[in-house]
């Protein structure tokens, strides 16, 4: 290869390496959900994980766990609902939502305590965001 062609190849390789090194790292996936227990039926709550960020990979499923010993809900939709029987369950509950991706293993989860019953004293919010 002639000297000038070798220099062009070297320059192109160096520029490519600098661009790669100078590129910002892609942000990690983030789990987040909004919750609302203000419905007319005491103990009925809705959940929406649309605030979650998927920056790496392809979203597969959302897994919701509602600390009642019942197990979990696995769904492709970011929204779900759950009814807490306030006669047998505490007025507060821990909810965990985990996001599963198909191809990265970057599967974040988030857990928050929520209020499920309007009879709590002192009164606290029946809705919020878990991040």
C-alpha positions as CSV (number, residue, x, y, z in Angstrom):
1,X,0.0,0.0,0.0
2,X,1.4,3.4,-0.8
3,X,2.5,5.7,1.9
4,X,-0.4,8.2,1.5
5,X,-3.0,5.5,1.5
6,X,-1.6,4.0,4.7
7,X,-1.8,7.5,6.3
8,X,-5.4,8.0,5.2
9,X,-6.3,4.6,6.7
10,X,-4.5,5.5,9.9
11,X,-6.3,8.9,10.2
12,X,-9.7,7.3,9.6
13,X,-9.0,4.7,12.2
14,X,-7.9,7.3,14.8
15,X,-11.0,9.5,14.1
16,X,-13.2,6.5,14.4
17,X,-11.6,5.6,17.8
18,X,-11.9,9.2,19.1
19,X,-15.6,9.4,18.1
20,X,-16.2,6.1,19.9
21,X,-14.3,7.1,23.0
22,X,-15.9,10.6,23.1
23,X,-19.5,9.2,22.8
24,X,-21.5,9.5,26.0
25,X,-22.4,6.2,27.6
26,X,-26.0,5.1,27.0
27,X,-28.2,5.7,30.1
28,X,-29.3,2.7,32.1
29,X,-32.9,1.5,32.0
30,X,-35.0,3.0,34.8
31,X,-38.1,1.5,36.5
32,X,-40.8,3.9,37.6
33,X,-44.6,3.8,38.2
34,X,-47.4,6.0,39.2
35,X,-50.0,4.7,41.5
36,X,-53.5,5.8,42.4
37,X,-55.9,4.4,45.1
38,X,-58.5,7.2,45.0
39,X,-61.2,5.1,43.3
40,X,-64.6,4.8,44.9
41,X,-63.9,1.2,46.0
42,X,-61.7,1.3,49.1
43,X,-58.6,-0.8,48.4
44,X,-58.8,-0.6,44.6
45,X,-55.6,0.8,43.1
46,X,-54.3,1.4,39.6
47,X,-50.6,1.4,38.5
48,X,-49.0,2.8,35.4
49,X,-45.3,2.2,34.5
50,X,-45.3,4.5,31.5
51,X,-42.8,6.8,33.3
52,X,-40.1,4.0,33.0
53,X,-37.2,4.6,30.6
54,X,-36.0,1.8,28.3
55,X,-32.7,3.0,26.9
56,X,-31.0,-0.4,26.4
57,X,-32.7,-3.4,24.7
58,X,-36.2,-4.1,23.8
59,X,-39.0,-4.1,26.4
60,X,-40.5,-7.6,27.0
61,X,-42.7,-7.5,30.2
62,X,-43.5,-5.7,33.4
63,X,-43.7,-7.8,36.6
64,X,-45.8,-6.4,39.4
65,X,-45.7,-7.8,43.0
66,X,-48.3,-6.7,45.6
67,X,-46.9,-8.0,48.9
68,X,-50.1,-9.9,49.7
69,X,-48.6,-13.3,49.3
70,X,-50.6,-13.8,46.1
71,X,-47.6,-13.9,43.7
72,X,-47.1,-11.5,40.8
73,X,-48.7,-10.2,37.6
74,X,-46.6,-10.5,34.4
75,X,-47.9,-8.3,31.6
76,X,-46.8,-6.6,28.4
77,X,-48.9,-3.6,29.3
78,X,-47.5,-0.8,31.5
79,X,-50.8,-0.5,33.3
80,X,-52.5,-2.8,35.8
81,X,-54.8,-2.7,38.8
82,X,-55.1,-4.5,42.1
83,X,-57.7,-4.8,44.8
84,X,-56.4,-4.8,48.4
85,X,-59.0,-6.3,50.8
86,X,-58.7,-3.7,53.5
87,X,-60.4,-6.0,56.0
88,X,-57.5,-8.4,56.0
89,X,-54.6,-6.3,54.6
90,X,-52.8,-3.4,56.2
91,X,-53.6,0.1,55.1
92,X,-50.1,0.3,53.5
93,X,-48.6,-2.1,51.1
94,X,-45.2,-2.6,49.3
95,X,-45.4,-2.8,45.5
96,X,-42.5,-3.9,43.4
97,X,-42.4,-3.4,39.6
98,X,-39.6,-5.0,37.5
99,X,-39.0,-4.4,33.8
100,X,-37.7,-7.3,31.7
101,X,-35.9,-6.7,28.4
102,X,-35.3,-9.2,25.7
103,X,-31.6,-8.7,25.0
104,X,-29.6,-6.7,27.5
105,X,-30.1,-8.0,31.1
106,X,-30.5,-4.4,32.1
107,X,-33.8,-5.2,34.0
108,X,-34.4,-2.6,36.7
109,X,-36.9,-2.8,39.5
110,X,-38.4,-0.3,42.0
111,X,-40.3,-0.9,45.3
112,X,-42.4,1.6,47.2
113,X,-44.8,1.7,50.0
114,X,-48.2,2.9,49.0
115,X,-51.4,3.7,50.9
116,X,-54.3,1.5,50.0
117,X,-57.0,2.6,52.4
118,X,-58.6,6.0,53.0
119,X,-59.1,5.3,56.7
120,X,-55.4,5.9,57.5
121,X,-54.8,8.3,60.3
122,X,-53.2,10.7,59.9
123,X,-54.4,11.2,56.3
124,X,-51.7,10.7,53.7
125,X,-51.8,10.7,49.9
126,X,-53.6,8.0,48.0
127,X,-51.5,8.5,44.9
128,X,-47.9,9.1,44.0
129,X,-44.9,8.2,41.9
130,X,-42.4,5.5,42.7
131,X,-38.9,6.0,41.3
